[in-house]
Amino acid sequence: PLQTTTDLLSRNGKNIAFADYSPLWKAHRRLLYVTLVSHPHSEVSFEMLIIYYETEKLCSQLQETLGTPVDLGPELIRAITNVVCTLVFNSSYEKGDPEFHMVMDYNNGIVETIAGGSLVDTFPWLKTFFFKKERLISCITEVLIKWESQQDKATYHEGETRDLLDALLKAQHPPRESAGAGKDAEGISDDHVLMTVADAFGAGVETTATVLRWTIAFLLHHPEVQQRIQEEIDDKIGPDRHLTLMDRGKLPYLESTLNEVLRIRPVTPLLIPHVALEDTSIGEYFIPKGTRVIVNMWSIHHDPQEWTDPEEFKPDRFLDSNGLQISLPSFIPFGAGPRVCVGESLAKIELFLFASRLLQCFTFRNPPGAPLPDLEGKYGLVLQPKEYRMSAPCWQMWLSVV
Ligand code: HEM
């Protein structure tokens, strides 16, 4: 029988990687990594300031609803888009900004293109159905992103790195004296720059916002979990102080709840299709070079041999008897091996700071008489919850105004 997939990925990770979309993939991945994970462990990093700012804006908007039922989805998407936009383009958008709708349109285009491509990768016979739409969307996407890229190129100053796009442009044209620096970068075309930017949007917005939407949906179903998180925050942080990343270790129940959400509703239940780059094996099975390998993360996260009551929402499974967090080998929400999610650190920072601040200020309630959110979800490339409304009375008298 097959070993757990975690096991096989860690043993065979060297041989099973994504299909290599570009020969410059390594340089491309490293640049993304350097920009996204620049200071993951320091107390106040650039990412943290952006996230603080967006969290405060979101809290102010929620406070303005005065507890009337709302669908928080669009505002969450805008907040997370702004985080990625600031990291990538050094720009962000206020509510109602017409340019934001354009950014959303091309973000949706990217997500749909990736989703279409992913289904074709998984089931090649679907190509006939997806081909035209896929091409159309990717053309629109490229044109729009090119426009954004040109804007940035026009304002780019050598030596200054404001965002991911600057880092990419710098890598495209390294100064002559930095010997060796240009080796990976040689031949980084405009298309590589565009696709790297598209990756950050396609992979970084929908995923994180979706996890936050699932989190609120599960908390509406489990008010006792929400109450325990709030008691933990009250006890360890208090009602006013801003949380920093140093507080993560102090809130193990919140962290376990986020983990349980990532387990029970994995954002990409089939990861992204991989390809065996050379002959290899999985357990007793021979895998010839070129075979598509689909990792069924849903099955790993719901395997009754690995998890007690896998269909039940139990954050405690991630805590030991002393209430400390434990890591479980069959928990792989960000994938594993050489092509593990490159935005994992950023995503974890976002999830922690958004969730903790929202729960420090608000209590999420199901609107009286309304059905609880559907927990089945709808599957594209990303498994999303269906739209739902909730009310959020603010239990903090004062919120900082931004
Ligand atoms: C909670 C949020 C997120 C989850 C659950 C998530 C999950 C994943 C998963 C499962 C994969 C595929 C790994 C595999 O097939 O082995 C992936 C890949 C990827 N993710 Fe994420 N991700 C999240 C957020 C982000 C963010 C914020 C970014 C960047 C802004 C990002 C960038 C990427 C990229 C670029 C890849 C492709 C990596 C490669 O091809 O080497 N992700 N992610």
Boltz pocket constraint, residues with backbone or C-beta under 6 A from the ligand:
constraints:
  - pocket:
      binder: B
      contacts: [[A, 18], [A, 29], [A, 32], [A, 36], [A, 84], [A, 199], [A, 200], [A, 201], [A, 203], [A, 204], [A, 205], [A, 207], [A, 208], [A, 211], [A, 267], [A, 268], [A, 271], [A, 272], [A, 273], [A, 332], [A, 333], [A, 334], [A, 335], [A, 336], [A, 338], [A, 339], [A, 340], [A, 341], [A, 342], [A, 343], [A, 344], [A, 346], [A, 347], [A, 348]]
      max_distance: 6.0
